[in-house]
Amino acid sequence: GAMRHLPYFCRGEVVKGFGRGSKELGIPTANFSEQVVESFPSDIPTGIYYGWACVGNGDVHKMVLSIGWNPFYKNIKKSVETHIIHTFKEDFYGEILSIVITGYIRPEKNFDSLDALISAIQEDIEEAKRQLDLPEHLKLKEDNFFHLPEGKIANN
Protein backbone atom coordinates (compact mmCIF):
# COMPACT_ATOMS: atom_id res chain seq x y z
CA GLY A 1 0.00 0.00 0.00
CA ALA A 2 2.71 2.49 0.89
CA MET A 3 4.69 2.17 -2.30
CA ARG A 4 2.02 3.25 -4.75
CA HIS A 5 1.97 6.71 -3.17
CA LEU A 6 5.72 7.15 -3.51
CA PRO A 7 7.54 9.26 -4.27
CA TYR A 8 5.29 11.73 -2.47
CA PHE A 9 6.02 15.44 -2.76
CA CYS A 10 4.85 17.78 -0.05
CA ARG A 11 5.52 21.31 1.07
CA GLY A 12 4.23 23.33 3.97
CA GLU A 13 4.97 25.58 6.87
CA VAL A 14 6.74 24.21 9.93
CA VAL A 15 4.60 24.64 13.04
CA LYS A 16 5.25 24.02 16.71
CA GLY A 17 4.57 20.40 17.55
CA PHE A 18 4.40 18.74 20.95
CA GLY A 19 7.92 19.81 21.79
CA ARG A 20 8.88 16.23 22.59
CA GLY A 21 11.26 15.35 19.80
CA SER A 22 14.10 17.55 20.93
CA LYS A 23 13.52 17.45 24.66
CA GLU A 24 12.60 13.85 25.42
CA LEU A 25 14.16 12.05 22.51
CA GLY A 26 17.10 14.21 21.52
CA ILE A 27 15.75 13.80 17.99
CA PRO A 28 14.21 17.07 16.80
CA THR A 29 11.33 16.81 14.35
CA ALA A 30 9.63 19.38 12.17
CA ASN A 31 5.85 19.27 12.24
CA PHE A 32 3.51 20.23 9.42
CA SER A 33 0.27 22.12 10.06
CA GLU A 34 -3.01 20.20 10.25
CA GLN A 35 -3.98 21.41 6.76
CA VAL A 36 -0.85 19.86 5.27
CA VAL A 37 -1.38 16.63 7.22
CA GLU A 38 -4.98 16.49 5.98
CA SER A 39 -3.78 16.89 2.39
CA PHE A 40 -1.91 13.56 2.54
CA PRO A 41 -3.69 10.66 0.81
CA SER A 42 -6.13 9.25 3.36
CA ASP A 43 -5.06 5.70 2.52
CA ILE A 44 -1.31 6.24 2.85
CA PRO A 45 -0.26 3.71 5.50
CA THR A 46 0.93 5.06 8.84
CA GLY A 47 4.51 4.23 9.68
CA ILE A 48 8.09 5.33 9.21
CA TYR A 49 9.31 6.60 5.86
CA TYR A 50 12.48 8.17 4.49
CA GLY A 51 13.36 10.68 1.84
CA TRP A 52 14.74 14.17 1.27
CA ALA A 53 13.99 17.46 2.98
CA CYS A 54 14.84 21.07 2.43
CA VAL A 55 14.12 24.07 4.64
CA GLY A 56 13.35 27.26 2.72
CA ASN A 57 15.96 27.51 -0.03
CA GLY A 58 18.56 25.64 1.96
CA ASP A 59 20.42 22.45 1.16
CA VAL A 60 18.65 19.15 0.64
CA HIS A 61 19.26 16.64 3.45
CA LYS A 62 18.34 13.05 4.20
CA MET A 63 15.32 12.63 6.48
CA VAL A 64 13.13 10.10 8.21
CA LEU A 65 9.47 10.80 8.70
CA SER A 66 6.66 9.35 10.76
CA ILE A 67 3.06 9.43 9.66
CA GLY A 68 0.55 8.41 12.24
CA TRP A 69 -0.79 8.51 15.72
CA ASN A 70 2.45 7.91 17.63
CA PRO A 71 1.12 5.00 19.69
CA PHE A 72 3.74 5.62 22.38
CA TYR A 73 2.26 9.06 23.03
CA LYS A 74 -1.37 8.08 22.29
CA ASN A 75 -2.06 11.06 20.06
CA ILE A 76 -5.63 11.69 19.01
CA LYS A 77 -4.69 13.66 15.89
CA LYS A 78 -2.64 12.17 13.10
CA SER A 79 0.69 13.89 12.68
CA VAL A 80 3.44 14.00 10.10
CA GLU A 81 6.82 14.60 11.70
CA THR A 82 10.07 14.95 9.78
CA HIS A 83 13.46 14.38 11.36
CA ILE A 84 16.07 15.94 9.11
CA ILE A 85 19.40 14.11 9.37
CA HIS A 86 21.41 17.27 9.80
CA THR A 87 22.22 19.56 12.71
CA PHE A 88 20.60 22.95 12.43
CA LYS A 89 21.87 25.81 14.55
CA GLU A 90 18.40 27.09 15.33
CA ASP A 91 14.70 26.33 15.08
CA PHE A 92 12.96 26.96 11.80
CA TYR A 93 9.35 27.45 12.81
CA GLY A 94 7.48 29.39 10.15
CA GLU A 95 9.86 28.32 7.39
CA ILE A 96 8.66 26.32 4.41
CA LEU A 97 9.70 22.67 4.56
CA SER A 98 9.77 20.78 1.26
CA ILE A 99 9.96 17.00 1.41
CA VAL A 100 10.00 14.09 -0.99
CA ILE A 101 9.13 10.76 0.60
CA THR A 102 10.90 8.06 -1.37
CA GLY A 103 10.62 4.88 0.70
CA TYR A 104 8.94 3.03 3.57
CA ILE A 105 10.77 1.49 6.53
CA ARG A 106 8.21 -0.03 8.90
CA PRO A 107 4.73 0.26 10.37
CA GLU A 108 4.04 2.25 13.51
CA LYS A 109 4.30 0.36 16.74
CA ASN A 110 4.17 0.97 20.42
CA PHE A 111 7.22 0.71 22.67
CA ASP A 112 7.61 -0.39 26.26
CA SER A 113 9.97 2.43 27.09
CA LEU A 114 11.41 5.68 25.88
CA ASP A 115 14.77 3.93 25.43
CA ALA A 116 13.22 1.33 23.12
CA LEU A 117 11.58 4.09 21.09
CA ILE A 118 14.85 6.02 20.83
CA SER A 119 16.83 2.99 19.71
CA ALA A 120 14.18 2.14 17.09
CA ILE A 121 14.40 5.71 15.75
CA GLN A 122 18.20 5.45 15.62
CA GLU A 123 17.85 2.24 13.59
CA ASP A 124 15.35 3.96 11.29
CA ILE A 125 17.86 6.77 10.75
CA GLU A 126 20.63 4.31 9.85
CA GLU A 127 18.31 2.47 7.46
CA ALA A 128 17.27 5.76 5.83
CA LYS A 129 20.90 6.77 5.33
CA ARG A 130 21.67 3.44 3.64
CA GLN A 131 18.62 3.51 1.37
CA LEU A 132 19.08 7.13 0.34
CA ASP A 133 22.58 6.39 -0.95
CA LEU A 134 21.04 4.08 -3.59
CA PRO A 135 20.86 5.63 -7.07
CA GLU A 136 17.07 5.44 -7.40
CA HIS A 137 16.63 7.50 -4.21
CA LEU A 138 19.68 9.70 -4.68
CA LYS A 139 18.36 11.05 -7.97
CA LEU A 140 15.36 12.64 -6.22
CA LYS A 141 17.71 14.75 -4.13
CA GLU A 142 18.29 16.85 -7.25
CA ASP A 143 14.59 17.24 -8.06
CA ASN A 144 13.50 20.70 -9.22
CA PHE A 145 10.79 20.55 -6.56
CA PHE A 146 13.45 21.65 -4.06
CA HIS A 147 14.25 24.85 -5.91
CA LEU A 148 11.76 27.46 -4.80
CA PRO A 149 11.63 30.54 -7.00
CA GLU A 150 13.59 33.33 -5.32
CA GLY A 151 11.60 35.33 -2.84
CA LYS A 152 8.44 33.37 -3.46
CA ILE A 153 6.83 31.09 -0.93
CA ALA A 154 5.29 28.25 -2.84
CA ASN A 155 2.20 26.90 -1.18
CA ASN A 156 0.02 24.91 -3.49
N, C-alpha and C positions, 0 to 999 in steps of 0.2 A: 504493500500500500504506500509506503513512504516514497519509494523510488519514482513513482510516476509523477510526483509533484516536483521532482528535482531536475535541473537546478531551479531553485526558487529565489527570485530577486525581490528585495524588499528595502524600503527606505522610510525612515521616519525620525521624529524627534526623540531624543533621549530624555526620559522623565525620571524622577526620583522613584526608586522601587521601595522595597521593604528595608533597605539599608543593612541587609544581612550578609550579602556576599563578601563585602570587604571586611566587616567587623568580625563575624563569627567564623567565616570560612577562610579568610585571607585570599579569597578569589573574587575580585571585584567583577560585577556584571553590569551591563548596560541594559536598562529596561525600555521597551517601547510603550507608547501610550496605548490605552484600551482600544482606540480607533484602529491603530495599526494591527494590534493583536486580532481584532475582529475581522480584519481584511484577509487574514490567512484562510486558506481553504478549510472549510469546516471538517473535512474528512482527512486532513493531514494527521497522521498518527502522532500522538504525544511521544516524547522521548528525547534522546540526546542526538544532536546533529553536529556536523562540522562544515566549515566553509571559510569564506573570506569576508573581512569587514574593513570599513574605512570610515573614519570620523571626519566630517566636513570634507575638505579637499586634501586631507592628509594621506599618508602612505597606506597601502593595503596590507593588512596583517592576517595571519591565520586566526581562526576563532573556533570555539565550541559554543553550542547554543542549546538551551533546553526549552522545549515547548511542553507546557502542561500545567499540572496542578501542584507540582512539588509535594508529593505525598508526605515527605518528611515534615513539611511545615503545614500540611493540611490546608492549603489555600482554597478559597471558595471561587476565586476568579482565575481563569486560565492566564498564564503569563508566558511571555517569550523573553528569555534572558540570554544575552550574548556575553560570553567571556572572551575578550580579545587577548590573544597570546602575545602580549607586549606590555611593557611597563610605561604607563602614562604618568607624567609629572603631576597632573591635576585632573580633577573631575571634568567631565564634559557634558554636564546637564545642559539641555537646550540646543546642543549641536545636532546636526543631522547625521544619523548613522545609516550607512548603506551596507547591506549584507547580501551575499549570495550563498545560499545553503547548497552544498554540493553532495553531501553524503549523510548517511544515517549510521549511528553507532549502536544504540541499544534502546529498549523501551524504558519508560520511567519505572522506578521501583522505590520502595520504602527502605529505610536503613535503620538498624538498631541503635546507631549512635552517630554523633557528629563526626567522629573519627572515621567511621566506615563510609560516610557520605563523602568526606574530604578525600579519602584514598580512591574512591570510585571516580571522583571528578579528576584527580591527578592522572588516573589511567585513561580517562576519556581524552584528556589533553594530549597525552603521549600518542594515543591512537590517531587523533586528529592530525598531529604533526606528521606522522608517518604517511597517512593517506594523502595529505595535501601536497606532499612531495612527488606524488605520482603525476605523470604528464596530463592525464585527463582532468585532474583537478587543478593542477598548476596553471593550465591555460586560462582558466576563468579568473585568475588573479589579474590578468591584463585586460579584462572586459571593459568596454567603453562605459558601461553602467557606472563605474567608479569615478568617472571624470565629470564632475558637476561643472556646468558652465560657470565661468567666473562671476562671482558676485550674485549668483542666482541660487535661491534655495529651491531645489526641485522637490515638490511634494505632489505626487500624482493625485 
